Amino acid sequence: MARWKYQVTLHQFPETPCDEMEVIECDQAGGCFVHDACRVGTGWLEDLFHQKGNEGWELVQSGYHHQKLLCIWKKEVGD
């Protein structure tokens, strides 16, 4: 049976390059939608996902929390 360890991280959104508001909404299944991406773009998010994936972490869920992105990750633990 697989065993998992978990990690919870908070990530500050990058500085705003324009005056438009951006909203990232995530549903209970972990699906996220970015609205008005002019604000920060999505490259920083891809970089974060690549970094954590290279470390062996899998994204379980993410959500917008107090103007930060909260992520819950899991990684399989060997016996």
C-alpha positions as CSV (number, residue, x, y, z in Angstrom):
1,M,0.0,0.0,0.0
2,A,1.3,3.5,-0.9
3,R,2.2,5.9,1.9
4,W,2.3,9.6,1.4
5,K,3.8,12.7,3.0
6,Y,2.2,16.1,2.5
7,Q,3.4,19.7,2.2
8,V,1.4,22.9,2.3
9,T,2.9,26.0,0.8
10,L,1.8,29.6,0.4
11,H,3.0,31.7,-2.7
12,Q,2.8,35.4,-3.1
13,F,1.6,36.6,-6.5
14,P,4.2,38.6,-8.5
15,E,4.0,42.3,-8.7
16,T,1.3,43.8,-11.0
17,P,2.5,44.9,-14.5
18,C,-0.9,46.6,-15.3
19,D,-3.9,48.0,-13.5
20,E,-6.3,45.1,-14.2
21,M,-7.5,42.8,-11.5
22,E,-6.7,39.0,-11.8
23,V,-8.7,36.3,-10.1
24,I,-7.6,32.7,-9.8
25,E,-10.5,30.5,-8.8
26,C,-10.1,26.8,-7.9
27,D,-12.9,24.2,-7.5
28,Q,-13.1,21.4,-5.0
29,A,-11.6,19.0,-7.6
30,G,-8.4,21.1,-7.8
31,G,-9.2,22.7,-11.2
32,C,-8.1,26.3,-11.4
33,F,-9.1,29.1,-13.7
34,V,-7.2,32.3,-14.3
35,H,-9.2,35.5,-15.2
36,D,-7.5,38.6,-16.5
37,A,-4.1,37.1,-16.8
38,C,-2.6,40.6,-17.7
39,R,-2.0,41.1,-14.0
40,V,0.9,38.6,-13.5
41,G,0.8,36.2,-16.3
42,T,0.9,32.5,-15.7
43,G,4.7,31.8,-16.3
44,W,5.4,32.0,-12.6
45,L,2.8,29.4,-11.9
46,E,4.3,27.0,-14.5
47,D,7.7,27.6,-13.0
48,L,6.4,26.7,-9.5
49,F,4.7,23.5,-10.8
50,H,7.8,22.5,-12.7
51,Q,10.0,23.1,-9.6
52,K,7.8,21.1,-7.2
53,G,7.3,18.3,-9.8
54,N,11.0,18.0,-10.3
55,E,11.3,17.5,-6.5
56,G,8.8,14.7,-6.7
57,W,5.7,16.6,-5.4
58,E,2.3,16.2,-7.0
59,L,-0.3,19.0,-6.6
60,V,-3.3,17.7,-4.7
61,Q,-5.2,21.0,-4.4
62,S,-4.7,24.7,-4.7
63,G,-6.8,27.7,-3.8
64,Y,-6.7,31.5,-3.3
65,H,-6.2,32.4,0.4
66,H,-5.7,35.9,1.8
67,Q,-4.3,37.2,-1.6
68,K,-1.8,34.2,-1.8
69,L,-1.9,30.9,-3.6
70,L,-2.2,28.0,-1.2
71,C,-1.0,24.7,-2.5
72,I,-1.3,21.2,-1.0
73,W,1.3,18.7,-2.4
74,K,1.9,15.0,-1.8
75,K,4.9,12.7,-2.4
76,E,5.1,9.0,-2.1
77,V,7.2,7.7,0.8
78,G,9.3,4.5,0.3
79,D,9.1,1.7,2.7
